[in-house]
Amino acid sequence: MSIDAYHQKYGKMLDPKEVSVTLPDGRVITFETGRIAKQARGAAVAKMGDAFVLSTVCYGEEKEGDFFPLTVEYREKAYAAGRLPGGYNKREAGRPSDEETLSARIIDRPIRPMFPENFTREVQVIVQVLSADRKFAPDVLGVSAASLSIGLSELPFEQQVAAVRVAVVDGQNVVMPTYEQMACADLDLVVAGTEDSVCMVEGGAYEVSEDTMINAILAGHEAIKLMCKAQQELVDRCAKPKMELKPQHVGEAHEKLLATVKEVVWDELNKDVHSNMVKTDFYPAMADLCAKMLEDERILAIIGKDEEQDPALVADAKAIFSDYERTAMREMILNEDVRLDGRTTTEVRPIEIELGVLPSAHGSAIFQRGETQGLVVCTLGSKADEQRYESLQGEGSKSYMLHYNFPPYCVGECKRLGMSRREIGHGHLAERSLAAVLPLPEDFPYTIRVVSEIQESNGSSSMASVCGGCLSLMDAGVPIKAPVAGVAMGLISEKGSVKEGGKIKILTDITGTEDHLGDMDFKVTGTAEGITAFQMDIKIRGITPELMREALEQARQGRLHILGKMAELGLAAPRPKVSEKAPTMIKMRIPTNKIRDVIGSGGSVIKGMQSQTGCTINIDDDGNIDIAAPSGKAAAVCRRMIEELTAEPEPGRKYKGKVKTIQPFGAFVEILPGRDGLVHISELADHRVEKVEDVVHVGDEVEVLCLGVDPKGKVKLSMKALLPPKAAPAEAPAAEAPAAEAAPEAAAPEAQTEG
């Protein structure tokens, strides 16, 4: 095929098509397709400033079962910021960083609900930051890029989705803030949504009010509306024909199963739902009832028996059973204000607390809420224990970390141990929940690590991590600003959409079942004064600001209740002193010209001090020193050694020193480490000294007085100045003849001198 024929058939190879959106501050976001990655099923680029974020989507065959195998990958390339990857291997790591995983979750959560229910094709979305802007974070652009790439493909997608970051700076909402603005913001949130509703919110704050949060969400949604319209415009111009979905569970057999399953299980199902069962009772009861249903002759008549049994119809019967289970639970809540475990819609599960559980830990707590239990441990370390990281903004370090572990036994399962995206996400939420109340590093020079080990789980384990984490910090004696608690809120709607009306119930402190069968998971953490973190995922359309306000107020009441229980059963404030098992930390500062003196040649001086005292010493380029000591005494010794190394001679101060060298004109005495001064021969004694060696020798320890330091830094010392004054000669008694005779002879020369 000739080049002309190729162009005639396929057109230009590089043929970008664009659409743009202007933000309130005048900055422009551009969406593009048709230039790169054209063999992907869908490819789109989101651009703003120097940021260039590419998303591609591909899909495979349909999978068996009711699980949607969607995978979202997010990667930040080092070259995007004009940097080379750190370490020996100059390729980007195969495994994503925690920050990349968190960004992938931000993209996944709003796009996943936009696929049709029961869609089971394998779908892979890959989002890459190919160019970064030095002023703002590019991750939220990945949501829009991913949404547009899916919209341009053959995949069914209900609505286009977009996301923005919103910061509250000096009381003003800033959409797509810069790094500088985020550093001084009272609220930092990511909001995602469609043209007509918000579907995801997450972020952190410094004890902001509920109204502040709502206003920030609404400001973000205004920008989202414009971005979704722009995406749809490009989709209308360039999208491929959408694939046709085969309806599931159709036919006479399915219709018979719908009626027969209800006939077989509905009465007993309703009875179980109304039995006020906890998870460990309810789940086995549902499993037994489902198994009993599959053995019923009326069901067997439809699905078949033994070898003739149809697996598809068995799966259909189980799915119908699950739907009836969901319906029964939701109807009970909507019509009776009663939940599976017997609680009202606003009631928090029973709480129990234990402190100081682990003898060797610096701080530990068990926080039990219903069937969810977190064992949370606080460990305090030195600056050397800080977490080092590498990002598009360069290298950095963290002095505070919270890690969340969810072992399989906490839900009674057998699975391989390993870190999941969910664990990273829950840990991040809990981490930022407590960050707002931690002391500043300059006031509390410890590296803080909190680890939440979930021991039992029936919903809200991340919120148990927040409460338990706060208690472990206070148990360790970390002087936090105020206690923090968290609660997970849920929602049940009669119509499956707020806009369609019907009954709506907001649930406080949801269980795992209520999360799975409900319409919202809204986690809110904070102090008695305000919100510190939040994460909201909404499964239904059209949630209103009024409904969010109601949910936030109900969450505030739940949070205050939990804070009261934490004060009553645990601690109301941090312990007055840091745990005795924690290292003693001292911060000090020295002049930068003294850093070399403290470190010594090849680190000899600092290593010697560490070996002698058992302390860990960290010093930065600005002269800031962190000392981590096994005891207060060791810390004091180490501090004194550093002070001596860096001290300057003070005129008028006495020193104990060692004679280092002797010269004909005097002796050089080391009064401070590496610093000596001259005792002139005239300052050695209160009488004439012929030879320096007549008074001192090399190695002698002597006491000297600093007379001063000349402009060239030479130190003048004196031993004579510290000698007691000479006593005047005593008069001889007249009765002692020999002395009396000698007196004139002794006095004669003196008399002559005076004459």
ZAMARGU-4260 file (C-alpha; in steps of 0.2 Angstrom, whole numbers, plus 5000, padded with zeros to 4 digits):
<rodrens>
0) 5000/5000/5000 | 5007/5017/4995 | 5008/5031/5007 | 4994/5041/4998 | 4983/5026/4999
5) 4987/5023/5017 | 4983/5041/5021 | 4967/5040/5011 | 4961/5024/5020 | 4967/5028/5038
10) 4969/5047/5038 | 4983/5056/5047 | 4993/5045/5060 | 4994/5060/5072 | 4977/5068/5072
15) 4973/5075/5089 | 4956/5081/5093 | 4954/5092/5108 | 4941/5101/5119 | 4945/5113/5133
20) 4937/5119/5150 | 4942/5136/5158 | 4942/5135/5177 | 4936/5150/5188 | 4954/5157/5189
25) 4957/5157/5171 | 4968/5141/5170 | 4963/5129/5156 | 4961/5110/5156 | 4962/5101/5139
30) 4956/5084/5134 | 4963/5076/5119 | 4962/5060/5109 | 4969/5053/5092 | 4987/5057/5094
35) 4995/5043/5104 | 4991/5025/5110 | 4978/5023/5096 | 4978/5003/5097 | 4971/5004/5114
40) 4952/5002/5115 | 4951/5019/5121 | 4965/5032/5124 | 4964/5050/5131 | 4975/5064/5138
45) 4971/5077/5151 | 4982/5092/5151 | 4984/5107/5162 | 4999/5118/5162 | 5014/5107/5160
50) 5004/5092/5166 | 5001/5078/5153 | 4991/5063/5159 | 4988/5048/5148 | 4974/5035/5151
55) 4972/5019/5141 | 4958/5006/5142 | 4958/4988/5136 | 4946/4974/5139 | 4946/4955/5138
60) 4933/4941/5138 | 4918/4940/5149 | 4922/4931/5166 | 4911/4918/5175 | 4902/4924/5191
65) 4896/4941/5197 | 4912/4949/5200 | 4918/4964/5189 | 4937/4962/5186 | 4941/4980/5184
70) 4960/4984/5186 | 4966/5002/5188 | 4985/5006/5187 | 4992/5023/5190 | 5011/5027/5187
75) 5021/5043/5189 | 5036/5043/5177 | 5052/5050/5184 | 5056/5059/5167 | 5039/5068/5170
80) 5048/5079/5182 | 5065/5079/5173 | 5072/5067/5186 | 5081/5050/5186 | 5074/5037/5197
85) 5084/5035/5213 | 5094/5019/5218 | 5105/5008/5209 | 5092/5002/5196 | 5087/5017/5185
90) 5071/5009/5180 | 5055/5013/5188 | 5050/5000/5201 | 5038/4987/5195 | 5028/4988/5211
95) 5018/5005/5213 | 5022/5016/5228 | 5010/5019/5241 | 5006/5036/5234 | 5003/5028/5216
100) 4992/5015/5224 | 4981/5029/5233 | 4980/5038/5217 | 4974/5022/5208 | 4960/5020/5221
105) 4955/5038/5218 | 4952/5034/5200 | 4944/5017/5203 | 4931/5022/5215 | 4921/5035/5204
110) 4922/5025/5188 | 4918/5008/5194 | 4900/5012/5198 | 4897/5019/5180 | 4899/5001/5172
115) 4882/4992/5171 | 4877/4980/5185 | 4883/4962/5182 | 4896/4968/5169 | 4909/4954/5170
120) 4922/4958/5156 | 4940/4960/5162 | 4944/4979/5160 | 4961/4987/5163 | 4964/5005/5164
125) 4982/5012/5164 | 4985/5030/5169 | 5002/5037/5167 | 5009/5054/5171 | 5021/5058/5157
130) 5024/5076/5161 | 5021/5085/5178 | 5018/5103/5182 | 5029/5109/5196 | 5015/5119/5204
135) 5001/5106/5207 | 4998/5088/5209 | 4992/5079/5193 | 4984/5064/5200 | 4966/5070/5200
140) 4967/5073/5181 | 4969/5054/5180 | 4950/5052/5184 | 4945/5063/5169 | 4957/5055/5158
145) 4951/5037/5163 | 4933/5042/5161 | 4936/5049/5144 | 4946/5034/5138 | 4932/5023/5143
150) 4919/5034/5135 | 4929/5033/5119 | 4929/5014/5119 | 4916/5001/5115 | 4913/4998/5134
155) 4896/5003/5141 | 4898/5018/5153 | 4883/5026/5161 | 4890/5044/5163 | 4907/5053/5161
160) 4916/5057/5177 | 4928/5070/5182 | 4937/5075/5198 | 4946/5090/5205 | 4955/5095/5221
165) 4948/5109/5231 | 4958/5118/5245 | 4951/5130/5258 | 4964/5144/5260 | 4960/5159/5271
170) 4942/5154/5270 | 4941/5154/5251 | 4938/5138/5240 | 4952/5136/5228 | 4949/5123/5214
175) 4965/5114/5208 | 4976/5122/5221 | 4995/5123/5219 | 5007/5114/5231 | 5010/5131/5240
180) 4991/5133/5243 | 4989/5115/5249 | 5003/5118/5262 | 4994/5131/5271 | 4976/5125/5268
185) 4963/5121/5281 | 4955/5108/5270 | 4962/5098/5256 | 4949/5087/5247 | 4947/5077/5231
190) 4929/5077/5224 | 4923/5067/5210 | 4906/5066/5201 | 4896/5067/5186 | 4887/5081/5178
195) 4872/5079/5189 | 4879/5072/5206 | 4894/5069/5217 | 4899/5051/5219 | 4916/5052/5229
200) 4924/5063/5241 | 4940/5061/5251 | 4952/5072/5260 | 4960/5079/5276 | 4957/5095/5286
205) 4962/5104/5302 | 4946/5103/5312 | 4935/5112/5299 | 4916/5114/5301 | 4903/5103/5292
210) 4898/5119/5282 | 4915/5122/5276 | 4917/5105/5269 | 4900/5105/5260 | 4904/5122/5252
215) 4921/5115/5246 | 4912/5100/5238 | 4899/5111/5229 | 4913/5122/5223 | 4922/5107/5216
220) 4906/5100/5208 | 4904/5116/5198 | 4920/5113/5189 | 4916/5095/5187 | 4900/5099/5178
225) 4910/5109/5165 | 4923/5095/5163 | 4910/5081/5161 | 4901/5092/5147 | 4918/5094/5138
230) 4921/5075/5139 | 4904/5071/5132 | 4907/5083/5118 | 4923/5073/5113 | 4914/5056/5116
235) 4900/5062/5104 | 4913/5066/5091 | 4925/5052/5092 | 4917/5037/5102 | 4916/5020/5094
240) 4900/5010/5094 | 4895/5003/5111 | 4895/4984/5113 | 4878/4976/5116 | 4875/4968/5133
245) 4867/4951/5134 | 4853/4952/5148 | 4857/4940/5161 | 4845/4928/5170 | 4831/4929/5157
250) 4819/4916/5152 | 4805/4905/5159 | 4817/4896/5172 | 4822/4913/5179 | 4805/4919/5181
255) 4800/4903/5190 | 4815/4904/5201 | 4810/4922/5206 | 4793/4916/5213 | 4799/4900/5220
260) 4814/4906/5229 | 4803/4919/5238 | 4790/4906/5242 | 4803/4895/5249 | 4813/4907/5260
265) 4804/4923/5262 | 4796/4920/5279 | 4811/4912/5287 | 4822/4925/5279 | 4812/4939/5287
270) 4812/4930/5304 | 4831/4929/5304 | 4832/4947/5298 | 4822/4952/5313 | 4831/4941/5326
275) 4844/4955/5331 | 4859/4944/5326 | 4877/4949/5325 | 4888/4945/5311 | 4894/4928/5318
280) 4876/4922/5320 | 4869/4931/5304 | 4881/4925/5291 | 4880/4906/5296 | 4861/4908/5297
285) 4860/4915/5279 | 4872/4901/5273 | 4861/4888/5281 | 4845/4895/5274 | 4853/4896/5256
290) 4859/4878/5257 | 4842/4873/5263 | 4833/4882/5249 | 4844/4873/5236 | 4839/4856/5243
295) 4820/4861/5243 | 4810/4850/5230 | 4802/4865/5223 | 4819/4873/5219 | 4826/4856/5213
300) 4812/4855/5201 | 4818/4870/5192 | 4837/4869/5193 | 4838/4850/5191 | 4845/4836/5203
305) 4862/4827/5204 | 4871/4826/5187 | 4857/4835/5178 | 4858/4850/5189 | 4861/4866/5179
310) 4876/4876/5187 | 4869/4893/5179 | 4852/4890/5187 | 4860/4886/5204 | 4870/4903/5202
315) 4854/4912/5198 | 4845/4904/5213 | 4859/4910/5224 | 4859/4928/5217 | 4840/4929/5219
320) 4842/4923/5237 | 4855/4937/5240 | 4843/4950/5232 | 4829/4945/5244 | 4841/4946/5258
325) 4845/4964/5253 | 4827/4968/5251 | 4822/4961/5268 | 4836/4971/5277 | 4832/4987/5268
330) 4813/4986/5271 | 4816/4983/5289 | 4827/4998/5291 | 4815/5009/5280 | 4799/5004/5288
335) 4804/5000/5306 | 4819/5010/5309 | 4827/4994/5315 | 4844/4986/5309 | 4850/4968/5309
340) 4858/4969/5326 | 4843/4978/5334 | 4850/4995/5334 | 4841/5011/5329 | 4848/5021/5314
345) 4858/5033/5325 | 4864/5021/5338 | 4883/5016/5340 | 4888/4999/5344 | 4894/4995/5361
350) 4912/5000/5364 | 4926/4993/5375 | 4944/4999/5378 | 4960/4992/5385 | 4976/5002/5387
355) 4994/4997/5389 | 4990/4979/5382 | 5008/4976/5376 | 5021/4977/5389 | 5036/4982/5378
360) 5027/4994/5367 | 5028/5013/5370 | 5009/5014/5368 | 4995/5002/5364 | 4977/5000/5365
365) 4963/4988/5360 | 4947/4997/5353 | 4932/4986/5352 | 4916/4992/5344 | 4904/4978/5341
370) 4912/4964/5331 | 4926/4976/5325 | 4942/4976/5335 | 4958/4985/5332 | 4974/4982/5342
375) 4984/4998/5339 | 5002/5001/5344 | 5012/5017/5344 | 5031/5017/5343 | 5043/5032/5345
380) 5059/5033/5336 | 5073/5045/5331 | 5075/5056/5316 | 5085/5041/5308 | 5069/5031/5308
385) 5060/5043/5297 | 5053/5036/5281 | 5062/5042/5265 | 5052/5043/5249 | 5054/5049/5231
390) 5041/5058/5221 | 5039/5069/5206 | 5042/5084/5218 | 5059/5076/5223 | 5065/5067/5239
395) 5058/5069/5256 | 5055/5061/5273 | 5040/5058/5285 | 5041/5058/5303 | 5024/5051/5306
400) 5016/5035/5298 | 5001/5025/5301 | 5000/5007/5294 | 4985/4996/5293 | 4985/4977/5293
405) 4970/4966/5289 | 4975/4948/5292 | 4963/4935/5285 | 4959/4928/5302 | 4950/4944/5307
410) 4936/4938/5296 | 4938/4919/5299 | 4946/4916/5282 | 4962/4907/5275 | 4971/4918/5263
415) 4989/4922/5259 | 4996/4936/5269 | 5001/4952/5259 | 4998/4970/5257 | 4982/4975/5247
420) 4977/4991/5240 | 4963/4992/5253 | 4975/4991/5267 | 4985/5005/5260 | 4970/5015/5257
425) 4963/5012/5275 | 4980/5016/5283 | 4981/5032/5273 | 4963/5038/5279 | 4968/5034/5297
430) 4985/5042/5295 | 4978/5059/5289 | 4964/5058/5302 | 4977/5060/5316 | 4990/5071/5308
435) 4980/5086/5311 | 4982/5085/5330 | 5000/5079/5331 | 5013/5091/5339 | 5025/5099/5328
440) 5042/5090/5325 | 5052/5105/5333 | 5041/5103/5349 | 5041/5084/5349 | 5057/5077/5340
445) 5051/5059/5338 | 5047/5049/5323 | 5030/5042/5326 | 5024/5025/5319 | 5006/5019/5323
450) 5001/5001/5317 | 4984/4995/5317 | 4982/4976/5318 | 4964/4972/5315 | 4959/4957/5325
455) 4940/4956/5321 | 4930/4965/5308 | 4912/4968/5304 | 4913/4985/5296 | 4922/5002/5300
460) 4939/4994/5304 | 4947/5010/5297 | 4937/5020/5310 | 4942/5008/5324 | 4960/5011/5318
465) 4958/5030/5321 | 4950/5028/5338 | 4963/5015/5343 | 4977/5025/5335 | 4972/5040/5345
470) 4972/5030/5361 | 4989/5022/5358 | 4997/5040/5355 | 4990/5046/5371 | 4995/5030/5380
475) 5013/5033/5374 | 5013/5051/5380 | 5012/5060/5363 | 5005/5077/5367 | 4992/5078/5354
480) 4981/5093/5352 | 4964/5084/5355 | 4957/5066/5355 | 4951/5061/5338 | 4937/5048/5334
485) 4929/5041/5318 | 4913/5034/5312 | 4906/5027/5296 | 4889/5032/5290 | 4878/5023/5278
490) 4862/5026/5268 | 4847/5016/5263 | 4835/5023/5249 | 4819/5016/5244 | 4820/5020/5226
495) 4838/5018/5223 | 4840/5036/5219 | 4837/5052/5229 | 4829/5061/5215 | 4816/5049/5213
500) 4810/5052/5231 | 4804/5038/5243 | 4810/5035/5261 | 4828/5038/5265 | 4837/5033/5281
505) 4855/5038/5286 | 4864/5025/5297 | 4877/5028/5310 | 4891/5016/5313 | 4887/5004/5299
510) 4892/4985/5299 | 4900/4976/5285 | 4883/4970/5279 | 4875/4987/5279 | 4890/4993/5269
515) 4888/4979/5256 | 4869/4980/5255 | 4868/4999/5257 | 4869/5014/5246 | 4883/5024/5254
520) 4899/5023/5264 | 4904/5039/5272 | 4918/5039/5284 | 4921/5055/5295 | 4934/5058/5308
525) 4937/5073/5319 | 4939/5081/5336 | 4925/5088/5346 | 4929/5105/5337 | 4929/5099/5319
530) 4933/5087/5305 | 4950/5080/5302 | 4947/5068/5288 | 4933/5060/5277 | 4930/5048/5263
535) 4913/5046/5254 | 4908/5033/5241 | 4890/5035/5235 | 4882/5021/5225 | 4866/5030/5221
540) 4863/5046/5210 | 4858/5063/5215 | 4863/5065/5233 | 4859/5083/5238 | 4869/5095/5249
545) 4855/5094/5262 | 4857/5075/5263 | 4876/5077/5265 | 4873/5090/5279 | 4861/5078/5288
550) 4873/5064/5286 | 4887/5075/5293 | 4877/5081/5308 | 4872/5063/5312 | 4891/5059/5310
555) 4896/5073/5322 | 4884/5066/5335 | 4891/5049/5333 | 4908/5055/5334 | 4905/5065/5350
560) 4897/5049/5358 | 4913/5039/5354 | 4924/5053/5360 | 4915/5052/5377 | 4917/5033/5378
565) 4936/5035/5374 | 4937/5048/5388 | 4927/5037/5400 | 4935/5020/5396 | 4952/5025/5390
570) 4960/5042/5392 | 4953/5060/5390 | 4971/5067/5387 | 4989/5061/5384 | 4999/5054/5398
575) 5009/5068/5406 | 5026/5060/5401 | 5032/5050/5387 | 5033/5032/5390 | 5049/5026/5400
580) 5052/5013/5386 | 5053/5026/5373 | 5070/5034/5369 | 5074/5051/5377 | 5075/5064/5363
585) 5084/5080/5364 | 5085/5093/5350 | 5099/5106/5349 | 5107/5118/5337 | 5125/5122/5333
590) 5134/5134/5322 | 5136/5127/5304 | 5155/5130/5306 | 5155/5118/5320 | 5147/5103/5311
595) 5164/5097/5306 | 5170/5097/5323 | 5156/5086/5329 | 5157/5074/5315 | 5176/5073/5315
600) 5187/5065/5301 | 5178/5051/5293 | 5165/5052/5307 | 5177/5047/5320 | 5171/5060/5333
605) 5152/5057/5331 | 5155/5038/5331 | 5165/5039/5347 | 5152/5049/5356 | 5138/5036/5350
610) 5149/5022/5356 | 5153/5030/5373 | 5135/5035/5377 | 5124/5023/5367 | 5115/5037/5359
615) 5110/5040/5341 | 5115/5057/5334 | 5108/5065/5319 | 5114/5081/5312 | 5108/5090/5297
620) 5117/5104/5286 | 5109/5118/5295 | 5116/5112/5312 | 5101/5105/5319 | 5105/5090/5330
625) 5093/5076/5336 | 5099/5065/5350 | 5090/5048/5354 | 5096/5041/5370 | 5092/5025/5380
630) 5090/5036/5396 | 5090/5054/5402 | 5107/5052/5409 | 5115/5046/5393 | 5106/5060/5384
635) 5113/5073/5396 | 5131/5066/5394 | 5129/5066/5375 | 5123/5084/5375 | 5137/5090/5386
640) 5150/5082/5375 | 5143/5091/5360 | 5142/5107/5369 | 5160/5106/5374 | 5165/5102/5356
645) 5156/5117/5349 | 5159/5129/5364 | 5169/5145/5362 | 5181/5151/5375 | 5173/5163/5387
650) 5184/5177/5395 | 5183/5176/5414 | 5178/5158/5414 | 5189/5145/5423 | 5193/5129/5413
655) 5202/5112/5417 | 5213/5108/5403 | 5228/5097/5398 | 5245/5103/5393 | 5247/5098/5375
660) 5264/5107/5370 | 5277/5117/5378 | 5287/5131/5370 | 5301/5142/5377 | 5288/5156/5379
665) 5274/5146/5387 | 5263/5131/5388 | 5248/5127/5376 | 5233/5120/5386 | 5218/5112/5378
670) 5203/5119/5387 | 5190/5113/5375 | 5190/5098/5363 | 5201/5103/5348 | 5203/5121/5356
675) 5219/5126/5366 | 5226/5142/5372 | 5243/5149/5377 | 5248/5151/5395 | 5262/5164/5393
680) 5278/5160/5404 | 5273/5176/5414 | 5256/5169/5418 | 5262/5152/5425 | 5266/5157/5442
685) 5266/5171/5454 | 5285/5172/5454 | 5298/5173/5440 | 5299/5157/5430 | 5315/5153/5421
690) 5309/5137/5412 | 5292/5132/5408 | 5296/5114/5413 | 5299/5120/5430 | 5281/5123/5432
695) 5271/5111/5420 | 5275/5096/5409 | 5266/5089/5394 | 5250/5079/5399 | 5248/5089/5416
700) 5230/5093/5420 | 5229/5111/5426 | 5216/5124/5430 | 5217/5140/5420 | 5207/5156/5418
705) 5203/5163/5401 | 5209/5181/5400 | 5202/5184/5382 | 5202/5180/5364 | 5211/5191/5351
710) 5204/5196/5334 | 5213/5181/5326 | 5205/5169/5338 | 5220/5166/5349 | 5215/5162/5367
715) 5225/5169/5381 | 5225/5159/5397 | 5232/5162/5415 | 5237/5150/5429 | 5244/5164/5440
720) 5227/5173/5440 | 5219/5158/5450 | 5233/5157/5463 | 5228/5164/5480 | 5236/5181/5484
725) 5252/5180/5494 | 5251/5183/5513 | 5260/5198/5520 | 5276/5193/5531 | 5271/5191/5550
730) 5280/5202/5563 | 5291/5192/5575 | 5287/5191/5594 | 5299/5202/5604 | 5302/5188/5617
735) 5311/5177/5604 | 5329/5183/5604 | 5336/5174/5589 | 5322/5180/5578 | 5323/5198/5585
740) 5342/5198/5581 | 5338/5192/5563 | 5325/5205/5560 | 5336/5220/5558 | 5347/5210/5546
745) 5332/5205/5536 | 5324/5222/5536 | 5340/5232/5531 | 5340/5229/5513 | 5321/5233/5512
750) 5325/5249/5521 | 5339/5253/5510 | 5328/5250/5495 | 5314/5262/5501 | 5328/5275/5506
</rodrens>
